[in-house]
Amino acid sequence: MQERNGWEFVSRTNPGGAVVILAVTPQQRLLFVEQYRIPVAAPTIEFPAGLIGDKAAGSHDTAISAAHRELVEETGYRAESIEILTAGPSSAGMSSESVIMVRARGLIKVGDGGGVDGEDITVHEVPLPQVDAWIDAKESEGCLIDAKLYGGLYLLR
């Protein structure tokens, strides 16, 4: 936690921020991940995502390389290509973190996903026409829906 001019905020130790991945399978299924998040004490529904320049990746990590790595780790899919769609602060009043939203194309299943040790990620492949109803159902079950998800859906549509 940091304080500047009476304002408390969190500052990320990695300089690259985070990447959020919008990925649709060849079968027209949108990929989501479900994970229990300690800060909110609840399971969340999110797009696959990860840190750019985290300790495992090193200082030469980019948004594109992080997206390739995180997509495979979290979902078990590899992308033929990834393009940057937009970027901005994740929570400008709370954190210095920036988020880069990308679109992954040409997905190929190469593994199970689920994240790295301790992440315990559940992968959901949701048919595009059912996405809105599925999100509502997950929220009714008690999952928190990451607000970035709605921005990503806007960009996909």
Steps between C-alpha positions, in 0.01 A plus 500: 500500500627846414383847590539816295332833581264322741398238241561133578561263211669178399801503270592194293859383521500387136537792259302342215154486655261226402355348185137390462429250223182479292505155343233327291552136399446377142168358631393859589538452876627788709759408763454605862686403814359453848728539799463565870653841571625562853463885497124475432450166683295358214528318170522731200419466132765666285661484160836321502762750612843541651785727590742638245860471618427281800793324665463182294500684167780744560552859393464441123135399528249690286119511500498262203746249648322513837166439327637197316644357824197571719248368246673160495555492878145596591287347223713241319458683168777636278428794270635536146485878538429763763418866438475790742151654517522765772686601816435700813504501881334206675380709796641854478387594852648192665799368304782608272441188288425535131313239298544412135205318343588269211317275256634147448425335164557157350465306824633146520445276806841390634431416866260510791572849633417565864791731573828445677551365853245639743278680247227233483332649191186353347469559125158571350429482127168675442320508163481864387116513484482378863759733655259753657278233659806307620647809668167570672486137622856515638419824680188336649723218627707755696786565259623856465518619139814694409389837362764479225299212362224738385750721316641194329154385393439844352820475298412149377152605387 
